[in-house]
Amino acid sequence: MEIIIGKERLSLQDLMNVTRKNYVVKIDDSAMEKVKIARKLVEDYVDEGRISYGITTGFGKFSDQVISKEQTGTLQKNLIMSHACGVGDPLPLDVVRGIMLLRINNLSKGHSGVRPLIINTLIDMLNKNVTPYIPEKGSLGASGDLAPLSHMVLVMLGMGKAYYNGELLPGAEAMKKAGVEILEELSSKEGLALINGTQVMTSVGAHVTYDGINLLKHLDLAVALSMEALNGIICAFDPRIQELRGHEGQIKTAENVRRILNGSSSITKQGELRTQDAYVLRCSPQIHGASKDALDFIRKKVEIEMDAVTDNPIIFPDTDDVLSGGNFHGQPMALPFDFLGIALSEVADVSERRIERLVNPSLNCGLPAFLIENGGLNSGFMIVQYSAASLVSENKVLAHPASVDSIPSSANQEDHVSMGTIAARKAGEILKNSRKVVAMELLSACQGIDLRRVEKLGAGTSKAYDLIREVVTYLDTDRVMYLDIDAVENLIMGNSIVENVENAIGELNI
């Protein structure tokens, strides 16, 4: 139940174990030695009065302003206070914990030049549940996530606000209650080393990626249940078809659906009831699979960034160099996070079209209109589809890429910025919308299965159906529907549906 920083590369699962399962964080001794060596080089630069960006100069447009040795500490504290300009609602606690972990990992590489005290303070805060209050908006994604990361550092200095065991308190009070020592000061380079990087966009995007991968498993379960409600044709999922195209996500989706539906009495073959199904059933391996392939690519980019040094300037103790570069620029993640939003939009897009097929009497193969008996007096699932359509439409707006925009800052010294943090946050909103739509499809498909009076469900769908029916009963007359939707969404968020299915048929491919 612990993560050792500096031993191995961090994985996405490592991040989740810390942010959601409260794994203890420690730092390897060898990593701390690297930190000490880099720190010595920073101190040498200050003592010798050598000019180096952010160590003995101002920041951004002020990079030509030389700062004396006596003022370097004040420079770093002023940097944090002046840059804490975040606005909006606070980031979720798990995301903030992820920010702290990623910053610890970045600093532990021995290329940032901070004192060991800085890293140990962050580790102490993380392990003792002091979580800074960080507003979600205000980052351009270059030079890193300056504004939100500054709010993290405020708490280290006894300022700002923080949650301690879930209670929002003044930063100094939260630190005192947790027994974490407040930093008396920041020394040369340290303020800049703490805020110049991509850890906010990376943590936000990493959590969305992880939850998106999980949602895609539910999407496969949803299409399988819809197939049973609509007497879907299994032939389109034949492995020979998938292998001829060769895309991994498509092959995995088709295999998932075949395993989930194994033994079902409701599935048909081509020609038995009709020649072929509509695209949202027949092409689901291709549609779901494309999003899976996208998230696999994004996960790999996220894990690269999680383990990257994104500081500026970067310390190279072996050659006695301190080099100013651009590793803080968020563009390598901005594009993947825009892609993430697009891939997750398609989850809701295809799911809503299957809801429409389930509720529409012209399309649902003999089921009652809007999946309700005694229609007219009862509206059934009519407005469920409306709500799903609304979320899909909202996703279309949110999926417009943030990374295509750039507004110069710092008097045009920073003349191209990534907007990567906006891309990550937008992907998070799309995920929430898409998760609700998938919940609506699961709910609609179970209603269709009941109305179809399916004799035997598949090996996987039976487990999903049983759990859904434990929290939402069959709809025989109209009732308040948002409660049903919320109940199924909570099952998705808790991953219990997937766990039930995987216990029966083995792990689903993703």
Sequence and secondary structure as in RCSB ss.txt:
>XXXX:A:sequence
MEIIIGKERLSLQDLMNVTRKNYVVKIDDSAMEKVKIARKLVEDYVDEGRISYGITTGFGKFSDQVISKEQTGTL
QKNLIMSHACGVGDPLPLDVVRGIMLLRINNLSKGHSGVRPLIINTLIDMLNKNVTPYIPEKGSLGASGDLAPLS
HMVLVMLGMGKAYYNGELLPGAEAMKKAGVEILEELSSKEGLALINGTQVMTSVGAHVTYDGINLLKHLDLAVAL
SMEALNGIICAFDPRIQELRGHEGQIKTAENVRRILNGSSSITKQGELRTQDAYVLRCSPQIHGASKDALDFIRK
KVEIEMDAVTDNPIIFPDTDDVLSGGNFHGQPMALPFDFLGIALSEVADVSERRIERLVNPSLNCGLPAFLIENG
GLNSGFMIVQYSAASLVSENKVLAHPASVDSIPSSANQEDHVSMGTIAARKAGEILKNSRKVVAMELLSACQGID
LRRVEKLGAGTSKAYDLIREVVTYLDTDRVMYLDIDAVENLIMGNSIVENVENAIGELNI
>XXXX:A:secstr
 EEEETTS   HHHHHHHHTT  EEEE HHHHHHHHHHHHHHHHHHHHT   TTTTB SGGGGGSB  GGGHHHH
HHHHHHHH   EEEE  HHHHHHHHHHHHHHHTTS S   HHHHHHHHHHHHTTEEE  EEE   SSSSSHHHHH
HHHHHHTT SEEEETTEEEEHHHHHHHHT    S   TTHHHHHHSSSHHHHHHHHHHHHHHHHHHHHHHHHHHH
HHHHTT BGGGG HHHHHHH  HHHHHHHHHHHHHHTT SS B TTTS S   HHHHTHHHHHHHHHHHHHHHHH
HHHHHHT    SSEEEGGGTEEE   TT  HHHHHHHHHHHHHHHHHHHHHHHHHHHHH TTTSTT  GGG SSB
TTB TTHHHHHHHHHHHHHHHHHTS STT    BTTTTB     HHHHHHHHHHHHHHHHHHHHHHHHHHHHHHH
HHT S   TTHHHHHHHHHHHS   SS   HHHHHHHHHHHHHHTHHHHHHHHHH     
